[in-house]
Amino acid sequence: MAELVYDKTGRLLFTKEMKKEYTLLMPQMLPVHFGMLRMLLECEGFKVDMLTTNHRGIVDEGLKYVHNDTCYPALLVIGQLIDAVKHGGYDPHKVGLLITQTGGGCRASNYIHLLRKALAKAGMEYIPVVSVNLSGLEKNPGFSLTLPFIRKAVYAMMYGDIIVNVANQVRPYEVEPGATDAMIEHWSQRLVDGFQAGKGMSRKQMRDNFDRICADFAAIPVQGEPKVRVGVVGEIYVKFAPLGNNNLEKFLLSEGAEPVVPGLTDFIIFKIYNRVADVDLYGGKWIKKAACKAFMGYIESCQRDMIAALEKSGRFRAPGTFQDLHRLIRGYLGDGNKMGEGWLLTAEMLELIHSGVPNIVCTQPFGCLPNHIVGKGMIRKLKDDYPFSNVVAIDYDPGATKINQENRIKLMLANARGLQQAAAQAGSGQAEHDAVSV
């Protein structure tokens, strides 16, 4: 058994010996993106399990070890990890826990400390907690993010966005149930295999892969009339994670809707742009601003390649660019409104409305104040400017019942279908009027 080693502050370290013997457990936020990330970590020699558990026991474990005033995503992530250690069939002396640490203003930066406190309370302080961060906040001898790995991870995130985008446009109409998910598995493995061979990580190779992904998903047989499209926005974890939003996308599919979920790339660019905005708003080193602008420019160029591939496909709708979002938010929120999802959340709602998706579920986790301000707090303003918008804010917290959440979404869908029918009748009436006039 690997010897337990502590640093000067008393923090338990994840050692090189642990890398050989331990299984790292990681929460799941974006199933496709994190699935590729798990495979990339395994290629680096780590044993990794991505947790997909989804049951009430996770919430109960979270409530037992996390203060109930803490934001709901923290409660879920910590509850899921502790539930896995207790009931997942693992040797608790041979597991480590992976968790991201951003270093920003969001309380997500403190999840790692809350998790260690929870482990101590559960009598499992011998389990190492590994910080995944790009800020040098914590380091471990047995876990380091090399530049080649970071490069692969960034590409995996962008490939994940286009895969999820096209999959969401195919899955509601697939003739053979499961065909879309099978294609996701195929491309996830193909891309990771390519990364390991040094392929798919240049602009040209990425453009080629974008085109192939679009072509393969477009080839999946589909049927049926266009369904009501429903956008999903909100705090990043509850927006993307099935555990956080009670399998919202699956529920929308079961109700005959087509989910439209803005991707992760805009959020990544948003976080980089905030470093640029900080210098403009509060002062700072020009070299930091220049470096961030250069990195942001590269990610934006890759995003434009993705949009071009979707447009060129002739089959799939494409999202706007980050700059399009930034233009839409003018007159609503300023660059200084950047805690959590900040102005980006409102901008995503505006983009959905402008792109013909006025029906939106805004996922609101308990304890996330910035999200409530830029989410629920902006709905009235959007309704004033766009009377046809149909936005419902759904609260997710330990005491919220799934049936109540789903009933409120059903009401929104009924309203959406009513608006769609009224629009169709108005269009039909106008067509008849034009025909008589002719």
N, C-alpha and C positions, 0 to 999 in steps of 0.2 A: 504494500500500500504506500502511495506517495506521502512523503512527509509534509506536514502543514508548515508553511513558511509565512511569516508576517513581515510587513514593512515597519518603518520607524514609528508610524502613527498607529500601529496595531491592526492594520487592514490585512485580511487574509489574501494571499496572492495565489493566482493560478500559475502553477509552475510548468516547466517543460516536462517533468515526469507526469504531471496530471494530464497533459495533452495526449500522452500515450494511453492512459488508463481510463480517463473520465469521458462521460457522454455529456455534451453541452445541450441544455434545453433552451430553446428560443421561442418566445411568443410569436404568434402569427398576426400580422396586420394586413398585408396585401398578399393573398394566397399565391398569385402568379409570381410577383416580384420576389417575395421572400422564399418561394420554392426554389428559384434560381440561385438566390443568395445562399441557401442551405447547401445546394450542390457545389457551389464554389468553395464554401468552407470545407466541405468534405474533400475536395480536390487539394486543399492545403494541408490535409492530414488530420483534420479534426473529426471526431465522431459527434454528429449533430442530429437532434430530433426537433422538428418543428411541431409545436403543439397545436392540434386542431380540435381539442376537446371543447365541448359546448353544452354545459348543463348547469343547473341551479347550484350544485355543490361548489362551483367556482366562486360564485357570488358570496356564498356562505363563508368560504375560507377567507375571502377578501375582507368581509365584514369582521371576521374574528381577529385579524391581524393588522388591519389598516383603519385609521380613524374615519368615521363615517362622514366627516366634513371634507375629506380628501376627494379630489376629482374622480369621477367614475372610471375612466380608463386606467388610473393607477390601481384602483381596487380590483379591477378585472385582471390586469396583467399580473399583479402580485398573487392574487387568488389562484389564477391558472397555474402559475409556476409552483406554488406550494401544494396545490392539489395534485399536480403531476408527481412531485417528489413523494407525497404520502400514498397516493393511490395508483400511480402509473406503472408499478411493477419494477421500478428502478432500485438499485442499491443506493441508498442516500449517501453513502460514503464514496460513491464513484460518479457523482454528478456535479456539474457546475451550471450556473444559470447565466445566460446571456441577456443583457438589457442595454438599450441605447441610452446615451447621455448627451444631450445637445449642448448644454452650457448656456442656453438662452434664458429669457425671462419666464418662460412657461414652467409650471411646477413639474413638468416631465423631467427636468434636470435633476429633481430630487427623488425620482422613483427608486434609483439605485440605493439611496440611503434608507428609504422606507422599506425596501426589500430586505436589506441587511437587518434592520430593526425587527422586521417580521420574523425572519429566520431565528434571531436570538430569542424572541418571545416563544417560538415553537420548539426551542431546544435544538436547533439545527444550525448553529453558528459555524459549524465545521464545513459547511457547503460554500465554496468560493463563488462570488458574484463577479462576473466579467463585464466591464464597461466597454461598449462599442462606441467610440467617439473619434472625431477628427480634430479635437481641440487639445489633445495632450492632457486631458483632465486626470485620467488614471492610466497606469501602465502595468502590464503583467508580463513576467518572463516567458510564460507559455502561450501568450496571445498577443500578436502584433499585426497591425494592418499595413502590409507592404504596399508600395506604390503600384506594382503590377496587380495586386488584388483589388485595390481601390479603383483602379482603372476598369477592371472587369465588372466590379459591382456597379459603377456608374453606367456602364453600357447595359448591364442587366436591367437596371431601373428603367432606362429609356426603351429598351425592347419590350419590357413588361407593359409599358403604356400602350404601345401600338397593338400588342396582342390582346389586351383587355378591351381596347376600343373596338376592334373588329369583332371580337368574340361576343360582345354585348349587342352588336348589330345583327349577329347571325343566330345566336342561341334561341331567341324567342320564336324563330321561324323554321328551325331545323326540322327536316323530315324524319331523320333518324335520331331519337333522343340520345344524347351523349356524344354525338359526333364532334361538336364544338370542343368539349372538354378533352376528347382524345387528341384533337389537333393542338390544343394548348400543351398537353404533355409532350407531344412529338416535337414541337418547336422549342420548348424549354430545354429539353435534353439536347437537341441539335445545337442550340446556341451555346450551351455550357461546354459541350464537346468541342465546339469551334473555338471558344475562348482558350481552352487548354492547349489547343494546337496553334494559338496565335492568330486566329481568324475572326473576322467580324468586328474588329476594333479599329477600323479606319473609316473615314467618312465615305469612301467609295464602297467598301464592303458593307457598311451599314445601309447605305441607300439600296444596294442590291438585295440585302436581306429584307428590308422594309417592303420592297416590291414583291418578293417571293412570299412573304407572310400574307400580304393582301391577296395575292393570287390564290394561295392555298385555302384561305378562309372563304374567299369568294366562290370557290369550287364546291363548297359544301352545299348539298341540295336543300332548298328552302321552299316554303309554301305559305299561303295565307295572306290576308290583307294587312296593311300597316296597322300596328297597334298604337295605343296611346303611349307616348314617350314621357317618362318621368325622370327628372333630374334628381341626383342625390348629392347634397353638399353637407358641410358641417365640420366639426372638429376632426382632425385627420384620422385618429384611431377609430372613432365611432362611425365615421364616414366609410372607411374601407373594411374594417374587421367584422366578419360575420358574428363573432362572439359579442362585439360591442353593439351591433345594431339588430340583434336577434334575427340574423339571416334575412336582412331587408331585401336584398336583390332577389333571393329565391322567392320571397313572399310576393314581390312585384310581378315576377314571372308567373306565379300561380294565379295571380289576379288578371292575367292577360295583358300586362303592360310590358313595355320595353325599357329597362333601366338605362339611363345615360349618366355615367359617372366621370366627372372631370378627372384627368390623370394626375400622376405624381410629379411630372416634369415641371409644371408651373409652380408647384410648391417648392421644388428644389431651387428654381431660378429666383423665386420670391425671397427665399432665405439668403441667397447670395446678394440679391439686390438690396436687401436691408442693410448689409455692410456698407454698400455704396451710399445709401441714403443717410446712414449714421454720420458719415464724414460731412455730407452736405448740410445736415441739420445741426450737428453738434461739434463739428470740427474733428480733425484727426490727420493722420499721415496720408499724403497724396499717393504714396507707393502702395498702401493698403487698398485704396480706392481703385488704383490702376490695375492691380492684380485681380481684384474681385470683378472688375468690368471685363477683363480679358477672359476669365473663367466663365463668367456669365455669357459672354458673347459666343463662346464655343458651345455651351449647352443650348443656347438659342438657335444656333446654326443647325445643330442636330435636330432640334424640335421642328425647324422649318423643313428639313428633309423628310421627317415623319409626316408632316401635313401635306407636303407635295406628293408623297407616295399614296396617301389616302385619296387625295383629289384626282390623281392620275388613274387610280383603280377604276373610276367610273361606277363603283359599287357602294363605296363607303362615304359617310359624311365625315368631314374633318373639323377638328376644333380650331379656334383662333390661336394666334401667337400670344406670348406673354405680353408683348407690347400692345396688342389689341385689348387685352384685359386691363392694362394700365390706363389706356385711353378711356375705356368704359367707366372707370371708377371716378374720373374727374367730376367734381361737383358733388360727390357723395362723401368720400373719405380721403384723407391725406396720407402721405407716405409715412408719417410718424405713427399712424395707427397700425402697428405691426406685431403686437404681442399675439402669440398663438397663430391662428390663421390670418389675423389682421384683415386688411382691406381686401385680400385675395378672396375671402369667402363671399363677400358681397359682390365682388367682380365676377365670380363664377355664376352667381345667380343671375346677374345682368347678362352674361354671355349666353346662358341657357335661354333666357327670355328672348334675346335678340336672334337666336338661332332656331326659333320655333319650338322650344321646350318650356312653355310657361308653367307647367305642372312640376312642382319641386317639393321634395322632402328635405327639410333642414334638420339634421340630426343634432340634438342639443344634449350633451352629457352634463350630468349634475356636477357643479363645482368648477365649471370652466367659464369664468366671467367674461374674458375677451370674446369667446364664441357667442355668448348670449347677446353681447353688444352689437357685433357685426353680423350676426345671424338673425335671431328673433327681433332684435332691436331695429333692424333695417327693413323689415317686411312691410310695415305701414307706409314707409317712404316709397318703396318699390310699387306698392299697390296704388298709391296716389299717381305715380308717373306711368304705370302700366296697369290699367284697371282690369285687363284680361288675365293678369298673372294669378296663379293659383298655388300659393305657397303654404305649406303646413309645417309648423315646427313641432317635432316629436321629441319629448323628453325621455332620456335614457338614464335610469338610476336604479339603485337596488330595490326600491319600492314600487317601481313602475311595472304594471302588468303587461304582458305581451298582447293580450286580447284587447286592452284599451288602446295600445299603440296601433295595432292592426285595424281596429274599427275607425280610428281617426284617419288613417291612410285610405281606407275604403271610402270614407266620406269625400275625401279629396279626389279620389278616382271617379266617383259618381259625378262630382262637379265637373271634372275634366271631360267626361263623356258627354255631359249636357252641353258644355261649351263647344265641343267638337261638333255635335249634332246641330247646334244652332248656327255655327259657322257654315256647315255644309248646306243647310237649308237656305241661308242667306246667299250663298254662292249659287245655288240652284235657282233661286228667285231672280237674281241678277242676270243669270244666263237666259232665262225665259224673257225677261224684260228686253235684253239686247236682241233676242231673236225676233220679238214683235217689232222692235224699232227698225230692224233691217227690213 
